[in-house]
Amino acid sequence: MKGISSLVNTKTINILAGIVFLTVLFLPFIKLKPGIPGFEVVDIIIVILGIVVWINRKAYQSKRLFYIILGYAFYVLITIFVNSRFFEVRDYFEIYKLLKFLIIIGLFTLINGKKFIKKWIKPAFVVLVIFNMIHYYDLFYFNDLLENYYQAGKRVSEFGLDSMGHPTDKRLLGFLCNPNYNAITFMFFSIIFIPKYGERLKIRELIFFSIAILMVFLCQSRTELVALAVTLVAYMVPIIRKELKKILLVLGVSAGCFVLSSAIIEASVFSDDSEPIVQNGDMDSEVSDSLENAELNQPLYLETLFDGSAIKSNSLQQRIVIWSLLWEMIKDKPVFGHGPNKEFFYDNKLYAESDYMLVLWRYGFIGLLIHLLIFSYVIYATVRKLNQPFALIAFLYTIVLIMSSLANNPFFHQTLMVLYGIVIGFYLNSMNVKNKSET
């Protein structure tokens, strides 16, 4: 073990962390055959990452969160046994996800956050923005690549078109091929670059923050717009009297980016020369005129939050139907739930569309409490230290995930779980450094 330990130096750990970060952002989920679980590059090197974390286990001054995650994984195993699902291999992948989350946190606890942001996160952000804009305007046949290699399916083939094939406002999909998850990814960057308490404003950081917020708006995720609003409130409350100028600047930038994104979206709709699936020549002229007028009067996707039509939207109504179905089943097994039972969702082509409802269905009320304990611990640990940059980042991104989990499944998403592990790891590393300097 000493021989292996000598190879695990700071440079090696940083390279491994960089590989993890870049691959989850840019590379597709690899699926060899239907029915066989897919994997990422991270999964290929997870054993190496686990060894690195184990070798450095004495470097972790606070292990409470690690124990909570281990307890969560053990409880999932209990639900598998309670539901007599011993031989359902798919179920054990949910335990693996939690152990992988733990390893990612452990890895990034060994990383200097400031140096990693400068060397890896900022360049990756610039490249990610460029590729997302290439995708938004479908340059160089980039969307064909997303459709063929990133399992984007209809979301890309019908990108910027409504059900009739007419141009409509685009929702930025990105490499995750999902506007909601893409928005949460850019929320990660916006929080990394948000002006920190007690620090002087840096123009470059402010520019990066502005671009990240703009990209969030271009994703047109209503859930993330609400999450962003709540996150900004959480950001403002502790410094509302001390740093009013900084608050006004952040709000002004956010409002300006919203207006700019609306202009970009409208311009992309009305400049789009896509041919409709149903040609006007095949329709009665009166119907054609009605469709054109409807297109002109139709509010942008995000604007439906403000005029109340989002409540009547198909996406919300579909979610309500699914949640009602799951709730009836939850009442049958409220304590331990139904276990991971992944095939139930695959066979019925269902998406829980809420982490809380999914956890409640799978693991019962005990599982939901353990799940919430992870968020609660991070909030409790960071809320009293928000003047420290990485405590603020972990605090705000936890709020993003808490809000996003109401109508999406970010916690168990392979990319977003890694991003959450990164911000937690950065925070724990900063606490380790602080404690060492005080002793």
N, C-alpha and C positions, 0 to 999 in steps of 0.2 A: 504493500500500500504506500510505503514511503517513496518508491520509485514513481508511482502514478502521481503522488502529491507534488513531487518536484516539477512535474510537467504542467501543473495547474497554477500558473502564475497570473498576475493581473492582466497582462496582454492577451493571454489565451482566453481568459474569462470574458474580456471585452469583445473579442472576435466572436466567440460563441453567442454572446448577447446580441451582437450586431446581426449575425446570421438569423437568429430567432426573429428579431424585429423586422428585418427586410423581407424575409420569406413569408411571414404572415400578412404583410401589407401587399406584396406584389405577385406572389406565386399562387396558382390555382390549387384548389383541393384536389388531390390525386385520387382517382377512382379507377381501379384496374378492370373490375367486372361488376355488372349489376348483382346486387345481393351481398357483395363483399364490402365491408366498411371502408370508406376512403381514408386518406391520411395526408398529413402535411410533412414538409421537410423537418419540422420540429419533432414530429413523431419518430423520425428516423434516428435522430440524435438524442432522444429523450433519456436514454440510458446514460450517455455521457454527461448530460446535464445533471442527472440525478447523482452521479458519482461526484461531480464537482460540488454540488450542494452538500452532500454527505461529508466530504473531506473538510469542508469549511464550516461544519455545523457549530463549532465552538465560537464562530464569529457572530452568531446571532444572539444578541443580548436579550431580545424579547421574543419568546416562542409561543405566546398565547394564541395568536392568529393561526399559527401552524397546527396547534392542537385542535382548534375549532374546525379547521378544514379536514384534518384527519378524523375527527369525530363525525363530521358530516359524511365522509366516505364510508366509515364503519356503519353508520346508520342506514345508508343506502343498501349496504350488504344485508342488514337485518331485514329490510323491506323485501328484498329478493327472497330470503328464506321464509318469511311470514307468508308470502304469496306463492310459495312452492315453485319458484322459478329457477331452481338450482342450475338447470342445464340450458338456460337461455343465454347464449354467449353475448348477444347484443346488450343485455342489461349491464354486464360488467364494464362496458365502455363508459358508462356514466360514472363509475368509480374511478376509472382511469382519467377522465376529464378533471376530476377534483384533485387527484394526485399530480397531474400535469400542472394544474393551476398553482398548487403548492410549490412545485419545483421551479416554476417561472418566478414566483415571488422570491424564493430562496436565491435564485441566480441573480436577479436584479438588486437584491439586498447587498450583493458584493460589488455593485457598480456605482461609480461616482456619477450621480445624475447630471450635474452641470456639464461635465466633460462628454457624457454620452449624448446629451441634447445637441451640443455643438458639433460633435463629430458624426453622429448618425441621424438624429431626428430632424435637424434642420435641412440637410441635403435631401433626405428621404421625402420630407414635406414638399419641397420645391418640385421634385420629380413627380410626386403623386398629384399635385395640382396640375402640372402640365399634361399628364396622361388623362386626368379627369376632364380637362377642357377639350382635349383631342377627342375623347369619347363623346362629350356634349355636342360637339359640332360634327361628329362622325367623319373625322379626317383620316386619310390614309387607310380606309377600310378597317379602322380600329375596332368598330363594333362587331365586325365579323369574327375577329379574334376572341372577343368576349363571349360571343354566342357559341363558338366552337370549342373553346378551351376552358372557359370559366363557368360553364353550365348555366348560362344566363337565360337560355330559352326564349320564350315570348317577350320577356321584359325588354330584350334588346331588339328583337325582330319587329316589335310594335312600338319601339321607342319614339316618343313624340307624336304618337297617333292615338286618336280616340277609337271607340268600338266600331265607328263607321269608316275608319281609315283616314279621317281628316286630321290635319295638324292640330295639336293641342300643346299645352305647356309641358315642357320636359322636366322629368325628375332625375337628377344626376344619380346614376347607378354605381359607378366606380368599379373597382376590381371585385368588390363583394357582390355586385349585381343585385343590390337591394338598396333603395334610396334611404330607408330607415337606418340600416346598419352603416351605410356610407356616411350618413349624417352624424352618427355616434362616433365614427372614426375621426371625422373632422372636429367634433367636439373635443376629442382627446387633444388634438393639436391646438385648438383655441384656448384650452385651459393651460396647456404647457406654456403658451405665449402670452397669456393674460397678464397685465401689469400686476406685479406683486406688492403686497403691503410693505410700506416703509422703504421701498427702493425707488430711486429716481427713474423717470420714464426713459426708455430707450427706443429711439425711433425705429430701428430695425425690428425690435420685438413687436412694436405696435403695428408695423406693416404686416408682419407675419400673422398677428392676431386678427387684423382686419381681413386678410385673405382667407384665413380659416373660417371666420364667421360668414363671409360671403359664400364659401363653398357649402356650409351648413344650410344656408337659405336656398341655394340652387338644388339641393337634394329634395326640397319641398316635402319634408316630413312634418306632419302636424304634431305628432307625438314629441318630436325633438324641438319643435318651436316652443311647446309648453315646457319641456325640460330646460331649454335655454332660458326662458323667462324665470323659472324657479331658481336656476343656478345663478343668474345675475342678481336676483334678490338676495340669495345666500351670500354672494360675494360682497354686496353693498352694505348689508346690515352691520357687520363689525366695524366698518370704517366710515359710516355715514357722516359722522361729525369731524373726523380727523382728516380725511382725504376726499373732500367733496369734489375737487377738481378732477381727480382720477376717476371717480364714479361717473361724473358728467361726460368725461372723455370716452369711457367704455360704453356708456349708453348711447352717446352720439355716434360712435363708430358702428355700433350694432344697428342703430336706426338707419344710418347712411347705407350700410351694407344691405339692409332689407330693401330699401328703395332701389339701390343699384341692381340687386338680384331680380326684382320685379321688372325693371326695364330690360334686363338681359333676357328674361323669360318671355316677355311680350314680344320683343324683337325677334326672338328665335321662332315664335309661333307664326307671326304674320309674314316673316321672310321665308318660311319653309315652303319649298316648291314640291313637296311630296304629293304624289298622286293619290287621291282617295280610293279606297277599295271599291266603293260604289260611285261610279262616274255620274256627274251631273246630267250628262246626256241621257242616262238611263232612268232619270227620275222626272216626275212632273215638275215644271219650272217653279210652281208655287211651293212645292216641297223643298226644292233646291234653295229658293230664296229664304225659306224659313230656317233651313239648316245654317246658311251663311249668317243670318241675323243672330241665331243662337250662339254661334261661335264667337261673334263680336261681343255679345252681352254676357258670355259665360265668365264668371270670376276665376281668377287664378286659384290653383289648388290650395295654397296657404291662406288665401283670402276667405275661404269657406269657414275658417275658424272664427272670423270676425263677424260674418253675417248670419251665423247660426246654422248654416246648411250642413256643416260637418256632422252635426248630431243625426241628421237624416241620411248621411252618406251610406253607400253600400258597404264600405269597408267596416264601419262601426256596427252596422246592423248584422253583418256576417259574424263579427266577433261576438256579439251578444248571443247569437244563436249557438255558437260553439261553446261559449262559457256556460250557457244554460244547460247544454248537454253534459258538459264535464261536471257541473255542480250537482246534477242529479246522481251521477256516479260517485262523486266525492261523499255524498251522504251515506252511501252503502259501506264505505271504508274510510271513515274520517280520521282514524288514529294513525295507521301505518300506510294508508293509501294502497294503490294498485301495483306498486313497484315501478321500476323504469318502464317496463312494458312498451318498448319502442314500436313493436309491430302493430300495436293498436292504432297508432297515428299513421304509420305507413300504409297499413291495409285499408284504412278508412279515408286516406288522403286528407288528414286533418292537421291543422297547425294550431297549437294552443293559443298563440298570439298574446301571451302574457306569462312571464316567468312565474308570477305568484300563483296563477291558476294551474300552471303546469306542475309546479312543485307540490301544490296542495293535492292535486290529482294523483301524482306519483307517490308522494311520501307522507301524505296526511298532514295534520296540524302540527305534529311534532317536527316533521321535516321542514315545514314552512318557518317555524320558530328558529331552527338551526340555520336555515338559509338567511333569515333576517339578522341573525346574530353576527354574521360576517360583515354586513353593512353597518350594523350598530357599533361593532367594535372599531371599525375604521373611523366612523364619525366621532365616537367617544375619544379615541386616541388622538385625533387631529384637531378637534374643534377648539381646544384650549391653546393650540400652538400655531394659529393661522398666520402669525407674523413670520413664520418660517416657510419659505417658498414651497418645499415639497409636501409639507403638511397641508398647505392650501390646495395644491394640485390634487392630492389624494382625496381631500374633503370634497372638492367641487366635482371631481369625476365620479365619486360615489353617489352624489346627488343626481348626476346625469343618469346613472344606471338605475337608481331607485325609481326615478320618474319614467325612464324608458321601459322599465320592466312591467309597467302597467298595461301596455298594449303591444309589447314586443318581447322577444326572447334574447336579450343581449348577453346575459350572464353566461349562458351555455354555448354561445357562438364561439367557434374556434379562434377567430381573430380578436374579437372584443374581450374575451376572457384573458388573452395574452396581454392586451393593452392595459387592462385593469391590474393584472399582476405586475406590470412594469411600474405603474404609478405607486402601487403599494410598496414595491421593492425599493424604489427611489426614496420614499418616505422613511422606511426602516433603516436604510443605509445612512440617511442624514441624521437619524437619531443615534445610530451607533457612533458616528463621527463626533457628534455633539457630546455624548456621554464620555467618550474617550478623552476629549479635550478638557472635560471638567474634572477628570480623575488624575 
